[in-house]
Amino acid sequence: MLQRLIFLGILITGLSVALGFGASHAAAKVEQSSKANFEIVTVTDGLERPWGLAFLPDGRMLVTERPGRLRIVSADGSLSEPVAGVPKVAATGQGGMLDVVLDPDFADNQLIYLSFNEPGQGGSGTAVLRGKLVGQRLENPEVIFRMDPKLGGGRHFGSRLVFLPDGTLLISLGERGRQDRAQDLGNHQGTVVRINPDGSIPDDNPFKDREGAQPEIYSYGHRNVHGMFRDPETGTVWSHEYGALGGDELNILKPGANYGWPIVTHSRNYSGTIISRKTEAPGIEPPVTYWTPSISPSGMTVYRGDKFPQWQGDIFVGALTPGHLRRLEMAGDQVTSQETLLKGVGSRIRDVRTGPDGYIYVLTDSRNGRLLKLQPVS
């Protein structure tokens, strides 16, 4: 009798795996929100400090790990060995291997882009590398952008990557803890920069011909942008950034715009002292909304999939403090309500993306990080 029960258990397990209902599906948790019920499925775990996520056309996914690795996750959740050919990173403080994005013409050229903290003279700084993904290695890797100057310290590297319809690439860069540099166009700190895929500078960049300005700069006055996403339906480029003690911001990114840090802010220093008494000023882009107390936003998507029609057009923001997923209900460019999801996951949310399959995917930031999928239940 015991042998028959063991055999039956093995048979059921085998059928479950064959049908795609492995251990991660069995462990799925159901959560109720005000608009949709969904289950949280673990696609894979065992990721060390995952940071960025991108989807390959064949259903596989690319995941960066901050200590310096790039992994490939198969549709069944199996995890590859680290991809060879990635750059050496300075995995110090908040730095390391950071975001990943596919070239718009990936199907033809197999090019991917990685942002990372590059060591060098003077310390380290955000850089972007381009290479051809062949099997499980990067071929012909080349650095196409380097933050200038490199600095010491382990804070505020930014590093989200977004392609625009004209083929240019946006790169977010933190101010590295040097507040006043965010208002200085002569360096890259506290900016979003825009380059061509080969690293050259677009002719229509807003500060390309201004004397003393870094020609790559697209916008400035940022503290540390960890979320950036272009809505494919409206064309709006959304970004969010950390405050210090409160004052995290959600912004609409515009070329040439100044977002105020640190001369205009809703934030205070961690000690509680005042950074600036101004929360608005002429010539400064105001935030669409801000968070006090801080939620430490990281990762962002505007939902345009077909699996959650109730969430169409909503903005989803990962939150590190405390770990959760924040849903922003939108009316045009205005936030009408907010909802906190994934409170029971028990982890900081580092990245959030809409998959090509219409599901929502999130990365949890821990030494045993997970790739989770949100899928609807009736």
MOQUI-V842440 format. One record per residue. N is the residue number from 1. PHI is phi in radians with two decimals (none if undefined). Layout:
{{N/PHI} {N/PHI}}
This chain:
{{1/none} {2/-1.08} {3/-1.10} {4/-1.13} {5/-1.16} {6/-1.11} {7/-1.08} {8/-1.11} {9/-1.11} {10/-1.11} {11/-1.09} {12/-1.12} {13/-1.07} {14/-1.09} {15/-1.13} {16/-1.10} {17/-1.11} {18/-1.07} {19/-1.60} {20/1.51} {21/-1.98} {22/-1.38} {23/-1.09} {24/-1.11} {25/-1.18} {26/-1.08} {27/-1.57} {28/-1.09} {29/-1.90} {30/-1.72} {31/-2.22} {32/-1.82} {33/-2.09} {34/-1.23} {35/-2.05} {36/-2.71} {37/-1.66} {38/-2.59} {39/-1.94} {40/-1.86} {41/-1.86} {42/-1.41} {43/-1.30} {44/-2.76} {45/-2.32} {46/1.35} {47/-1.56} {48/-1.70} {49/0.85} {50/-1.10} {51/-2.25} {52/-2.26} {53/-2.42} {54/-2.49} {55/-1.89} {56/-1.47} {57/-1.08} {58/-1.56} {59/1.70} {60/-1.39} {61/-2.30} {62/-1.78} {63/-2.29} {64/-1.56} {65/-2.07} {66/-1.00} {67/-1.06} {68/2.28} {69/-2.20} {70/-2.15} {71/-2.07} {72/-1.95} {73/-1.87} {74/-1.31} {75/-1.04} {76/-1.49} {77/1.63} {78/-1.19} {79/-1.95} {80/-1.34} {81/-1.16} {82/-0.99} {83/-1.15} {84/-1.41} {85/1.56} {86/-1.36} {87/-1.33} {88/-1.26} {89/-2.07} {90/-1.69} {91/-1.51} {92/-2.09} {93/0.99} {94/-1.53} {95/-1.59} {96/2.56} {97/-1.37} {98/-2.09} {99/-1.57} {100/-2.52} {101/-2.58} {102/-1.53} {103/-1.09} {104/-0.97} {105/-1.84} {106/-0.97} {107/-1.02} {108/-1.72} {109/-2.00} {110/1.02} {111/-1.53} {112/-2.23} {113/-2.22} {114/-2.13} {115/-1.77} {116/-2.78} {117/-1.53} {118/-1.68} {119/-1.29} {120/3.08} {121/-1.08} {122/1.63} {123/2.39} {124/-2.71} {125/-2.96} {126/-1.14} {127/-2.35} {128/-2.23} {129/-2.02} {130/-2.05} {131/-2.71} {132/-1.65} {133/-1.47} {134/-2.17} {135/1.09} {136/-2.04} {137/-2.59} {138/-1.71} {139/-1.87} {140/0.93} {141/-1.19} {142/-2.52} {143/-1.40} {144/-1.83} {145/-2.67} {146/-2.36} {147/-1.09} {148/-2.23} {149/-1.61} {150/-1.33} {151/-2.40} {152/-1.38} {153/1.73} {154/-2.11} {155/-2.05} {156/1.05} {157/-1.80} {158/1.05} {159/1.73} {160/-1.37} {161/-2.12} {162/-2.49} {163/-1.53} {164/-1.70} {165/-1.03} {166/-1.43} {167/1.56} {168/-1.42} {169/-2.03} {170/-1.62} {171/-2.29} {172/-1.56} {173/-2.32} {174/-1.30} {175/-1.59} {176/1.03} {177/1.41} {178/-1.79} {179/-0.94} {180/-1.17} {181/-1.15} {182/-1.18} {183/-1.79} {184/-1.87} {185/-1.26} {186/-1.44} {187/-2.38} {188/-1.61} {189/-1.14} {190/1.24} {191/-2.25} {192/-1.96} {193/-1.91} {194/-2.30} {195/-2.34} {196/-1.36} {197/-1.04} {198/-1.64} {199/1.66} {200/-1.27} {201/-1.77} {202/-1.07} {203/-1.13} {204/-1.74} {205/-1.04} {206/-1.15} {207/-2.05} {208/-1.04} {209/-1.85} {210/-1.50} {211/-1.10} {212/1.49} {213/-1.71} {214/-1.26} {215/-1.22} {216/-1.35} {217/-1.14} {218/-1.86} {219/-2.60} {220/-2.60} {221/1.36} {222/-1.76} {223/-1.56} {224/-2.88} {225/-1.42} {226/-1.96} {227/-2.53} {228/-2.71} {229/-2.71} {230/-1.73} {231/-1.25} {232/-1.17} {233/-1.51} {234/-1.74} {235/1.45} {236/-1.16} {237/-1.76} {238/-1.70} {239/-2.51} {240/-2.41} {241/-2.57} {242/-1.26} {243/-1.56} {244/-1.62} {245/-1.61} {246/1.32} {247/1.42} {248/-1.03} {249/-2.16} {250/-1.88} {251/-2.25} {252/-1.76} {253/-1.43} {254/-2.28} {255/-1.13} {256/1.41} {257/-1.42} {258/-1.88} {259/-1.74} {260/1.71} {261/-1.11} {262/-1.76} {263/-1.40} {264/-2.37} {265/-2.86} {266/-1.64} {267/-1.67} {268/-2.19} {269/-1.11} {270/-1.05} {271/-1.34} {272/1.70} {273/-1.27} {274/-1.38} {275/-1.52} {276/-2.61} {277/-1.46} {278/-1.67} {279/-1.91} {280/-2.75} {281/-2.89} {282/-1.02} {283/1.45} {284/-1.92} {285/-1.23} {286/-1.38} {287/-1.23} {288/-1.16} {289/-2.70} {290/-2.48} {291/-2.08} {292/-2.39} {293/-1.22} {294/-1.16} {295/-1.92} {296/0.89} {297/-1.23} {298/-2.64} {299/1.41} {300/-2.85} {301/-2.58} {302/-1.75} {303/-1.34} {304/-2.29} {305/-1.50} {306/-1.98} {307/-1.51} {308/-2.19} {309/-1.05} {310/-1.18} {311/-1.80} {312/-1.01} {313/1.48} {314/-1.28} {315/-1.74} {316/-2.00} {317/-2.19} {318/-1.25} {319/-2.27} {320/-1.61} {321/-2.29} {322/-1.29} {323/-1.08} {324/-2.92} {325/-1.94} {326/-1.79} {327/-1.77} {328/-1.91} {329/-1.45} {330/-2.02} {331/-2.20} {332/1.16} {333/-1.74} {334/-1.96} {335/-1.49} {336/-1.72} {337/-2.83} {338/-2.35} {339/-2.41} {340/-1.74} {341/-2.08} {342/1.08} {343/-1.10} {344/-1.46} {345/-1.21} {346/1.32} {347/-2.50} {348/-1.15} {349/-1.73} {350/-1.62} {351/-2.51} {352/-2.48} {353/-2.46} {354/-1.61} {355/-1.34} {356/-1.11} {357/-1.51} {358/1.56} {359/-1.50} {360/-1.77} {361/-2.07} {362/-2.35} {363/-1.91} {364/-1.69} {365/-1.66} {366/-2.75} {367/-1.16} {368/-2.06} {369/-1.28} {370/-2.19} {371/-1.80} {372/-1.95} {373/-2.18} {374/-1.76} {375/-2.33} {376/-1.25} {377/-2.28} {378/-1.50}}
